Amino acid sequence: MNACCDVVNRGVAAWKGESICGDIRWKTDRSRHRHWQPVWETLTIDPKMRLRDYRCASRGEGKVIIGNGGAEMGVRGYVSAYDAETGNLVWRFYTVPGDPSKPFESPFLEKAAKTWSGEWWKNGGGGTVWDAMAYDPQLDLLYIGSGNADPWARRIRNARAQDNLLASSIIALRPDTGEYVWHYQENPGDEWDYDSAEQIILADLRIDGQLRQVLLHAPKEWFLLRT
C-alpha cells in the first residue's frame, strides 16, 4: 500500500445516528453506531496515486465533504462532496489547474493556470485539502484550506515569481455545487511547505466597536490571520 502521510484519520462526521469517516483503503465509509454495520463505502481517489483520505465533514443538507493528503507525492489536490444517503459523488472541486490542453473543470481554474508555468501538471501541482474545513450556515459557504504546491522548490516547478493558485490558500465554495466564491492565498509561490491546510475557526468578534463575522486561521507561517 503506497499511501502518503501515515495511517491517520482527521475527523469523523455524524449523520442521522451514523458515522462517516475516511480510511487507509482510500474509501469513505458510513456505519451505524450501535453495531458498526457498514451502510455504504465509496472509493474517493485514484488508487494509483499517492493520495490519502483524511477529513470528513457533514452538512445538514445531506452531503459528506472529504479532502485528502499527499501534496508532496505528485498528486493534484481536490475536495469532494458525496450524498450522505447513497455515497454517490455530487461534486468535486480541484484546488490547482490541470493539463491546459484539456478542458478546465471551472472558469476560475482557467484563470489560475496563468499563475503557473512550465509543465506543472506532470507533477500534479499539489494543493491537497488534508485538514481545514468549516461551514458557515449564515452565509452558506464552505471554507477549505489547501496544501503546498508540488514540488516544494519553486525552481523545480518553474514557478519564477508566480503565485501558483490555489495552493496554500483559504478557499470559499458553495457547498451545494462546489462553485468557487473567493480565495485568499496566504503564501504565494510557496517553497517551504508553508501550507494553509490547518484548522479554520469561525467566530463573531467585536472589532473597533463593531460585531463582525470573521475567519481565524493560523497556518505554518506563524501568523494568526483574520479575514
Backbone as CSV, one residue per row, in Angstrom:
resi,resn,N_x,N_y,N_z,CA_x,CA_y,CA_z,C_x,C_y,C_z
1,MET,0.850,-1.187,0.000,0.000,0.000,0.000,0.882,1.231,0.000
2,ASN,0.804,2.030,-1.055,1.727,3.135,-1.278,1.078,4.461,-0.912
3,ALA,0.589,4.577,0.319,-0.143,5.765,0.744,0.791,6.810,1.327
4,CYS,0.320,8.029,1.353,1.081,9.129,1.928,0.720,9.349,3.393
5,CYS,1.702,9.773,4.194,1.470,10.542,5.420,0.839,9.773,6.572
6,ASP,1.109,8.483,6.680,0.768,7.667,7.848,-0.703,7.241,7.867
7,VAL,-0.985,6.300,8.771,-2.320,5.710,8.895,-3.089,6.516,9.936
8,VAL,-3.648,7.635,9.519,-4.349,8.527,10.444,-5.687,8.941,9.858
9,ASN,-6.541,9.446,10.730,-7.838,9.979,10.330,-8.041,11.286,11.065
10,ARG,-8.448,12.323,10.372,-8.546,13.648,10.983,-9.970,14.076,11.286
11,GLY,-10.874,13.126,11.412,-12.211,13.521,11.824,-13.289,12.597,11.301
12,VAL,-14.298,12.394,12.128,-15.452,11.574,11.786,-16.673,12.472,11.701
13,ALA,-17.499,12.278,10.692,-18.733,13.048,10.540,-19.910,12.217,11.042
14,ALA,-20.910,12.872,11.617,-22.121,12.203,12.102,-23.297,12.571,11.213
15,TRP,-24.151,11.567,10.918,-25.304,11.803,10.057,-26.415,10.828,10.422
16,LYS,-27.520,11.345,11.009,-28.698,10.550,11.321,-28.359,9.285,12.098
17,GLY,-27.582,9.457,13.184,-27.233,8.335,14.030,-26.172,7.422,13.469
18,GLU,-25.486,7.856,12.438,-24.459,7.043,11.819,-23.166,7.844,11.687
19,SER,-22.044,7.137,11.526,-20.731,7.762,11.427,-20.175,7.603,10.023
20,ILE,-19.470,8.623,9.565,-18.855,8.595,8.241,-17.401,9.017,8.398
21,CYS,-16.492,8.191,7.874,-15.073,8.515,8.007,-14.299,7.988,6.811
22,GLY,-13.097,8.550,6.612,-12.183,8.053,5.593,-11.202,7.096,6.222
23,ASP,-10.679,6.142,5.432,-9.745,5.176,5.991,-8.588,4.923,5.040
24,ILE,-7.653,4.098,5.461,-6.425,3.863,4.729,-6.675,3.153,3.400
25,ARG,-7.863,2.593,3.211,-8.179,1.952,1.935,-8.606,2.988,0.902
26,TRP,-8.437,4.282,1.239,-8.830,5.389,0.354,-10.348,5.414,0.154
27,LYS,-11.083,4.838,1.100,-12.531,4.795,0.959,-13.189,5.612,2.066
28,THR,-14.360,6.146,1.757,-15.197,6.781,2.759,-16.277,5.780,3.140
29,ASP,-16.447,5.557,4.463,-17.377,4.554,4.956,-18.465,5.210,5.792
30,ARG,-19.694,4.719,5.659,-20.793,5.136,6.519,-21.234,3.914,7.312
31,SER,-21.275,4.019,8.654,-21.592,2.878,9.515,-22.605,3.278,10.569
32,ARG,-23.445,2.313,10.982,-24.393,2.534,12.066,-23.655,2.444,13.399
33,HIS,-23.961,3.380,14.316,-23.225,3.482,15.570,-23.326,2.218,16.412
34,ARG,-24.516,1.673,16.549,-24.731,0.636,17.555,-23.891,-0.611,17.268
35,HIS,-23.894,-1.068,16.063,-23.194,-2.304,15.737,-22.051,-2.090,14.736
36,TRP,-21.810,-0.857,14.340,-20.797,-0.552,13.337,-20.996,-1.392,12.081
37,GLN,-22.249,-1.515,11.707,-22.590,-2.238,10.486,-22.440,-1.310,9.288
38,PRO,-21.614,-1.670,8.295,-21.426,-0.792,7.133,-22.727,-0.576,6.367
39,VAL,-22.967,0.665,5.968,-24.133,1.018,5.159,-23.699,1.193,3.699
40,TRP,-22.623,1.934,3.478,-22.029,2.049,2.149,-20.559,2.424,2.281
41,GLU,-19.817,2.205,1.222,-18.456,2.697,1.130,-18.192,3.070,-0.320
42,THR,-17.338,4.065,-0.501,-17.056,4.531,-1.859,-15.588,4.902,-1.983
43,LEU,-14.997,4.570,-3.107,-13.610,4.913,-3.385,-13.545,6.377,-3.774
44,THR,-12.702,7.148,-3.112,-12.701,8.597,-3.310,-11.511,9.110,-4.112
45,ILE,-10.540,8.263,-4.414,-9.357,8.718,-5.156,-8.961,7.669,-6.190
46,ASP,-7.989,8.025,-7.006,-7.363,7.080,-7.913,-6.302,6.321,-7.122
47,PRO,-6.477,5.019,-6.876,-5.529,4.286,-6.025,-4.122,4.188,-6.607
48,LYS,-3.946,4.550,-7.871,-2.600,4.542,-8.448,-1.793,5.747,-7.982
49,MET,-2.485,6.768,-7.449,-1.817,7.972,-6.978,-1.597,7.877,-5.469
50,ARG,-0.578,8.590,-4.979,-0.245,8.517,-3.544,-1.055,9.545,-2.742
51,LEU,-2.348,9.465,-2.912,-3.271,10.274,-2.118,-3.680,9.492,-0.884
52,ARG,-4.192,10.211,0.105,-4.628,9.587,1.361,-5.867,10.293,1.861
53,ASP,-6.988,9.566,2.060,-8.199,10.162,2.620,-7.926,10.655,4.034
54,TYR,-8.465,11.831,4.370,-8.232,12.365,5.695,-9.509,12.775,6.416
55,ARG,-10.016,13.939,6.121,-11.048,14.514,6.972,-12.410,14.483,6.308
56,CYS,-13.413,14.062,7.086,-14.802,14.102,6.632,-15.537,15.215,7.364
57,ALA,-16.437,15.874,6.677,-17.316,16.861,7.294,-18.711,16.644,6.745
58,SER,-19.729,16.763,7.600,-21.107,16.597,7.140,-21.824,17.929,7.178
59,ARG,-22.894,18.027,6.407,-23.685,19.255,6.327,-25.146,18.875,6.340
60,GLY,-25.987,19.725,6.912,-27.383,19.394,7.150,-28.161,18.968,5.930
61,GLU,-27.765,19.429,4.741,-28.489,19.087,3.520,-28.108,17.721,2.978
62,GLY,-27.335,16.946,3.747,-27.069,15.565,3.361,-25.870,15.345,2.485
63,LYS,-24.843,16.159,2.650,-23.615,15.964,1.892,-22.461,15.658,2.832
64,VAL,-21.591,14.761,2.403,-20.360,14.442,3.113,-19.214,15.008,2.286
65,ILE,-18.375,15.819,2.903,-17.307,16.505,2.184,-15.970,16.001,2.724
66,ILE,-15.099,15.578,1.821,-13.834,14.975,2.239,-12.705,15.465,1.366
67,GLY,-11.542,15.681,1.988,-10.329,16.024,1.276,-9.337,14.875,1.358
68,ASN,-8.081,15.161,1.062,-7.064,14.120,1.080,-5.685,14.731,1.272
69,GLY,-4.705,13.885,1.554,-3.323,14.320,1.716,-2.442,13.751,0.623
70,GLY,-1.201,14.261,0.538,-0.250,13.733,-0.422,0.299,14.749,-1.386
71,ALA,0.284,16.046,-1.032,0.688,17.101,-1.970,2.133,16.944,-2.435
72,GLU,2.972,16.284,-1.629,4.381,16.117,-2.000,4.607,14.939,-2.935
73,MET,3.566,14.187,-3.237,3.717,12.902,-3.908,3.277,12.905,-5.369
74,GLY,3.322,14.060,-6.014,2.974,14.118,-7.429,1.497,13.979,-7.708
75,VAL,0.654,14.576,-6.843,-0.791,14.461,-6.994,-1.410,15.843,-7.163
76,ARG,-2.651,15.854,-7.583,-3.423,17.083,-7.747,-4.515,17.118,-6.680
77,GLY,-4.556,18.195,-5.898,-5.472,18.268,-4.773,-6.907,18.573,-5.175
78,TYR,-7.839,18.065,-4.379,-9.256,18.370,-4.587,-10.043,18.060,-3.324
79,VAL,-11.260,18.546,-3.290,-12.213,18.211,-2.237,-13.474,17.711,-2.918
80,SER,-14.109,16.694,-2.342,-15.265,16.047,-2.962,-16.460,16.060,-2.023
81,ALA,-17.654,16.152,-2.600,-18.900,16.058,-1.837,-19.651,14.810,-2.296
82,TYR,-20.110,14.023,-1.316,-20.856,12.794,-1.590,-22.223,12.863,-0.928
83,ASP,-23.190,12.201,-1.534,-24.522,12.092,-0.955,-24.439,11.214,0.300
84,ALA,-24.882,11.751,1.436,-24.764,11.022,2.697,-25.630,9.768,2.738
85,GLU,-26.671,9.722,1.938,-27.557,8.556,1.939,-27.033,7.433,1.056
86,THR,-26.412,7.791,-0.082,-26.038,6.781,-1.070,-24.533,6.615,-1.257
87,GLY,-23.749,7.626,-0.902,-22.317,7.593,-1.157,-21.939,7.997,-2.564
88,ASN,-22.898,8.464,-3.351,-22.618,8.876,-4.727,-21.956,10.255,-4.756
89,LEU,-21.023,10.437,-5.701,-20.346,11.721,-5.848,-21.328,12.780,-6.341
90,VAL,-21.356,13.949,-5.661,-22.217,15.071,-6.052,-21.411,16.108,-6.828
91,TRP,-20.251,16.496,-6.283,-19.372,17.425,-6.995,-17.938,17.248,-6.516
92,ARG,-17.019,17.783,-7.302,-15.592,17.759,-6.935,-14.976,19.085,-7.369
93,PHE,-14.198,19.690,-6.455,-13.521,20.951,-6.745,-12.017,20.738,-6.658
94,TYR,-11.310,21.005,-7.761,-9.857,20.904,-7.789,-9.238,22.211,-7.330
95,THR,-8.196,22.114,-6.520,-7.575,23.311,-5.959,-6.473,23.883,-6.841
96,VAL,-5.973,23.105,-7.791,-4.964,23.602,-8.732,-5.373,23.182,-10.142
97,PRO,-4.963,23.930,-11.160,-5.355,23.596,-12.528,-4.645,22.345,-13.039
98,GLY,-5.285,21.678,-13.991,-4.703,20.502,-14.601,-4.065,20.817,-15.945
99,ASP,-3.931,19.810,-16.767,-3.317,19.926,-18.085,-4.089,20.952,-18.925
100,PRO,-3.447,22.057,-19.333,-4.167,23.107,-20.069,-4.582,22.693,-21.475
101,SER,-4.091,21.563,-21.969,-4.531,21.095,-23.284,-5.903,20.431,-23.214
102,LYS,-6.401,20.218,-22.005,-7.716,19.626,-21.790,-8.658,20.682,-21.208
103,PRO,-9.969,20.478,-21.308,-10.909,21.468,-20.752,-10.719,21.644,-19.245
104,PHE,-10.780,22.891,-18.794,-10.702,23.166,-17.359,-12.034,22.836,-16.699
105,GLU,-11.962,22.376,-15.463,-13.176,21.985,-14.744,-14.036,23.178,-14.341
106,SER,-13.454,24.374,-14.277,-14.220,25.569,-13.922,-13.543,26.790,-14.539
107,PRO,-14.289,27.891,-14.739,-13.689,29.115,-15.290,-12.546,29.639,-14.429
108,PHE,-12.664,29.475,-13.104,-11.600,30.005,-12.256,-10.297,29.248,-12.465
109,LEU,-10.361,27.932,-12.658,-9.129,27.173,-12.867,-8.422,27.598,-14.151
110,GLU,-9.183,28.042,-15.137,-8.569,28.561,-16.357,-7.762,29.817,-16.046
111,LYS,-8.302,30.667,-15.166,-7.557,31.858,-14.739,-6.361,31.467,-13.878
112,ALA,-6.563,30.477,-13.001,-5.483,30.047,-12.109,-4.303,29.486,-12.891
113,ALA,-4.572,28.862,-14.035,-3.497,28.273,-14.832,-2.478,29.321,-15.273
114,LYS,-2.889,30.577,-15.365,-1.980,31.647,-15.771,-0.974,31.979,-14.675
115,THR,-1.180,31.466,-13.459,-0.243,31.686,-12.367,0.741,30.524,-12.219
116,TRP,0.726,29.621,-13.191,1.671,28.509,-13.254,2.447,28.597,-14.565
117,SER,3.573,27.904,-14.631,4.355,27.876,-15.866,5.020,26.521,-16.014
118,GLY,5.611,26.309,-17.181,6.214,25.015,-17.440,5.157,23.938,-17.586
119,GLU,5.488,22.716,-17.253,4.564,21.583,-17.339,4.223,21.101,-15.933
120,TRP,3.645,22.022,-15.146,3.380,21.752,-13.741,2.476,20.544,-13.534
121,TRP,1.533,20.328,-14.454,0.538,19.268,-14.276,1.167,17.881,-14.267
122,LYS,2.369,17.745,-14.809,3.029,16.439,-14.806,3.444,16.027,-13.397
123,ASN,3.580,17.002,-12.494,3.850,16.723,-11.081,2.583,16.811,-10.236
124,GLY,1.439,16.956,-10.877,0.184,17.035,-10.140,-0.181,18.436,-9.720
125,GLY,0.768,19.150,-9.094,0.507,20.509,-8.633,0.323,20.639,-7.140
126,GLY,-0.056,19.542,-6.458,-0.239,19.603,-5.004,-1.560,20.260,-4.620
127,GLY,-1.537,21.020,-3.498,-2.729,21.731,-3.043,-3.776,20.849,-2.392
128,THR,-3.369,19.739,-1.780,-4.346,18.826,-1.176,-5.020,19.445,0.052
129,VAL,-6.264,19.060,0.285,-7.068,19.574,1.408,-7.076,18.497,2.486
130,TRP,-6.050,18.519,3.355,-5.881,17.400,4.285,-6.387,17.671,5.695
131,ASP,-6.909,18.853,5.954,-7.474,19.082,7.290,-8.543,20.162,7.292
132,ALA,-8.176,21.407,7.008,-9.050,22.532,7.304,-10.351,22.525,6.502
133,MET,-11.484,22.530,7.228,-12.805,22.737,6.643,-13.696,23.382,7.694
134,ALA,-14.534,24.293,7.254,-15.512,24.901,8.155,-16.709,25.338,7.321
135,TYR,-17.901,25.218,7.904,-19.122,25.611,7.194,-19.816,26.731,7.944
136,ASP,-20.177,27.793,7.223,-20.901,28.928,7.781,-22.348,28.854,7.297
137,PRO,-23.300,28.469,8.169,-24.691,28.342,7.723,-25.355,29.672,7.398
138,GLN,-24.871,30.774,7.983,-25.470,32.081,7.696,-25.147,32.547,6.274
139,LEU,-23.911,32.367,5.879,-23.501,32.769,4.527,-23.622,31.617,3.537
140,ASP,-23.876,30.424,4.035,-23.920,29.215,3.211,-22.634,29.071,2.405
141,LEU,-21.517,29.122,3.114,-20.202,28.982,2.496,-19.420,27.872,3.183
142,LEU,-18.718,27.088,2.378,-17.796,26.082,2.874,-16.386,26.623,2.691
143,TYR,-15.621,26.668,3.783,-14.244,27.136,3.718,-13.304,25.934,3.813
144,ILE,-12.327,25.891,2.905,-11.327,24.837,2.943,-9.942,25.462,2.892
145,GLY,-8.953,24.733,3.371,-7.570,25.181,3.305,-6.756,24.219,2.462
146,SER,-5.951,24.752,1.544,-5.203,23.897,0.618,-3.744,23.764,1.030
147,GLY,-3.132,22.665,0.601,-1.748,22.361,0.935,-0.751,23.021,0.004
148,ASN,0.499,22.625,0.170,1.608,23.205,-0.585,1.559,22.820,-2.056
149,ALA,2.214,23.638,-2.878,2.402,23.292,-4.283,3.449,22.188,-4.393
150,ASP,3.414,21.472,-5.506,4.336,20.360,-5.706,5.070,20.530,-7.038
151,PRO,6.413,20.322,-7.048,7.318,20.064,-5.929,7.498,21.300,-5.052
152,TRP,8.087,21.102,-3.871,8.270,22.225,-2.956,9.071,23.353,-3.589
153,ALA,10.213,23.027,-4.182,11.123,24.056,-4.692,10.532,24.746,-5.922
154,ARG,10.440,26.069,-5.872,9.866,26.829,-6.986,10.684,26.670,-8.270
155,ARG,11.987,26.585,-8.139,12.829,26.479,-9.337,12.570,25.165,-10.066
156,ILE,12.212,24.111,-9.331,11.942,22.826,-9.968,10.609,22.873,-10.705
157,ARG,9.621,23.510,-10.104,8.326,23.600,-10.792,8.252,24.827,-11.707
158,ASN,9.391,25.509,-11.901,9.499,26.608,-12.865,8.510,27.726,-12.541
159,ALA,8.377,28.042,-11.251,7.353,28.983,-10.816,7.762,30.447,-11.015
160,ARG,9.062,30.725,-11.088,9.549,32.098,-11.185,8.878,32.950,-10.091
161,ALA,8.230,34.041,-10.456,7.604,34.908,-9.453,6.094,34.694,-9.420
162,GLN,5.643,33.526,-9.827,4.208,33.294,-9.935,3.610,32.770,-8.635
163,ASP,2.298,32.953,-8.499,1.618,32.627,-7.255,1.278,31.151,-7.106
164,ASN,1.040,30.458,-8.209,0.619,29.051,-8.170,-0.696,28.864,-7.420
165,LEU,-1.741,29.491,-7.908,-3.078,29.348,-7.317,-3.655,27.969,-7.621
166,LEU,-4.417,27.424,-6.689,-4.827,27.912,-5.390,-4.099,27.167,-4.267
167,ALA,-2.815,26.871,-4.468,-2.043,26.233,-3.401,-1.887,27.198,-2.232
168,SER,-1.771,26.648,-1.024,-1.546,27.433,0.197,-2.561,28.561,0.341
169,SER,-3.839,28.223,0.208,-4.900,29.234,0.213,-6.072,28.821,1.095
170,ILE,-6.813,29.818,1.562,-8.159,29.610,2.092,-9.121,29.824,0.934
171,ILE,-10.042,28.893,0.747,-10.943,28.929,-0.408,-12.381,28.811,0.086
172,ALA,-13.253,29.670,-0.431,-14.673,29.624,-0.091,-15.447,29.049,-1.269
173,LEU,-16.307,28.058,-0.986,-17.094,27.380,-2.008,-18.564,27.361,-1.624
174,ARG,-19.436,27.215,-2.622,-20.851,26.945,-2.371,-21.012,25.449,-2.114
175,PRO,-21.465,25.070,-0.923,-21.489,23.645,-0.571,-22.458,22.808,-1.392
176,ASP,-23.480,23.414,-1.995,-24.421,22.638,-2.803,-23.834,22.226,-4.145
177,THR,-22.938,23.063,-4.680,-22.457,22.850,-6.043,-20.941,22.751,-6.166
178,GLY,-20.198,23.173,-5.135,-18.753,23.249,-5.231,-18.273,24.450,-6.014
179,GLU,-19.150,25.416,-6.253,-18.790,26.604,-7.031,-17.815,27.483,-6.253
180,TYR,-16.773,27.953,-6.943,-15.801,28.867,-6.347,-16.456,30.212,-6.046
181,VAL,-16.174,30.771,-4.851,-16.690,32.091,-4.465,-15.538,33.092,-4.289
182,TRP,-14.569,32.772,-3.433,-13.410,33.640,-3.261,-12.260,32.836,-2.669
183,HIS,-11.072,33.447,-2.682,-9.929,32.809,-2.038,-9.012,33.886,-1.460
184,TYR,-8.181,33.471,-0.535,-7.090,34.305,-0.045,-5.850,33.422,0.028
185,GLN,-4.855,33.727,-0.790,-3.632,32.922,-0.778,-2.699,33.451,0.297
186,GLU,-2.427,32.621,1.285,-1.626,33.045,2.431,-0.128,33.024,2.132
187,ASN,0.284,32.199,1.198,1.712,32.109,0.895,1.908,31.926,-0.607
188,PRO,1.879,33.021,-1.383,2.038,32.918,-2.834,3.388,32.302,-3.214
189,GLY,3.364,31.407,-4.179,4.605,30.811,-4.659,5.387,30.082,-3.589
190,ASP,4.707,29.391,-2.704,5.346,28.712,-1.573,6.470,27.773,-2.022
191,GLU,7.556,27.755,-1.249,8.595,26.753,-1.472,9.158,26.207,-0.163
192,TRP,8.407,26.386,0.948,8.866,25.924,2.260,7.878,24.966,2.920
193,ASP,6.871,24.496,2.179,5.799,23.686,2.751,5.005,24.484,3.784
194,TYR,4.887,25.798,3.570,4.061,26.631,4.437,2.625,26.594,3.896
195,ASP,1.980,25.482,4.109,0.652,25.298,3.524,-0.434,25.945,4.373
196,SER,-1.667,25.857,3.902,-2.806,26.502,4.574,-3.879,25.490,4.963
197,ALA,-3.467,24.252,5.182,-4.432,23.198,5.469,-4.791,23.085,6.948
198,GLU,-4.243,23.967,7.774,-4.518,23.900,9.212,-5.955,24.338,9.516
199,GLN,-6.406,24.025,10.729,-7.823,24.190,11.079,-8.289,25.640,10.986
200,ILE,-9.536,25.780,10.546,-10.193,27.080,10.383,-11.220,27.260,11.500
201,ILE,-11.237,28.445,12.101,-12.190,28.764,13.168,-13.046,29.943,12.724
202,LEU,-14.363,29.798,12.805,-15.291,30.891,12.517,-15.760,31.487,13.838
203,ALA,-15.800,32.800,13.910,-16.141,33.454,15.168,-16.820,34.791,14.911
204,ASP,-17.540,35.279,15.919,-18.080,36.639,15.934,-17.225,37.455,16.897
205,LEU,-16.507,38.445,16.377,-15.625,39.271,17.189,-16.020,40.731,17.087
206,ARG,-15.898,41.429,18.210,-16.150,42.865,18.195,-14.841,43.572,17.868
207,ILE,-14.801,44.268,16.731,-13.599,44.940,16.258,-13.930,46.408,16.039
208,ASP,-13.207,47.283,16.736,-13.464,48.725,16.666,-14.931,49.037,16.958
209,GLY,-15.479,48.325,17.937,-16.847,48.574,18.365,-17.919,47.934,17.505
210,GLN,-17.532,47.232,16.438,-18.498,46.625,15.529,-18.368,45.110,15.564
211,LEU,-19.505,44.425,15.717,-19.504,42.974,15.723,-19.354,42.465,14.296
212,ARG,-18.342,41.632,14.089,-18.061,41.148,12.743,-17.936,39.629,12.731
213,GLN,-18.379,39.031,11.623,-18.159,37.610,11.391,-16.777,37.443,10.779
214,VAL,-15.935,36.643,11.412,-14.558,36.526,10.951,-14.153,35.063,10.818
215,LEU,-13.110,34.862,10.050,-12.468,33.560,9.901,-11.068,33.690,10.490
216,LEU,-10.733,32.815,11.440,-9.420,32.835,12.079,-8.612,31.640,11.577
217,HIS,-7.347,31.909,11.245,-6.516,30.843,10.707,-5.066,31.064,11.118
218,ALA,-4.437,30.021,11.621,-3.022,30.075,11.997,-2.269,29.024,11.185
219,PRO,-1.808,29.370,9.974,-1.099,28.407,9.136,0.353,28.232,9.592
220,LYS,1.140,27.547,8.795,2.517,27.242,9.176,3.433,28.465,9.154
221,GLU,2.947,29.600,8.657,3.792,30.797,8.590,4.000,31.464,9.950
222,TRP,3.303,30.980,10.970,3.398,31.507,12.328,2.676,32.832,12.479
223,PHE,1.729,33.123,11.605,0.897,34.314,11.746,-0.540,33.863,12.008
224,LEU,-1.262,34.589,12.855,-2.686,34.385,13.022,-3.397,35.351,12.092
225,LEU,-4.131,34.822,11.136,-4.801,35.656,10.142,-6.282,35.796,10.457
226,ARG,-6.827,36.987,10.199,-8.238,37.261,10.399,-8.781,37.804,9.091
227,THR,-9.783,37.134,8.526,-10.371,37.592,7.273,-11.869,37.765,7.427
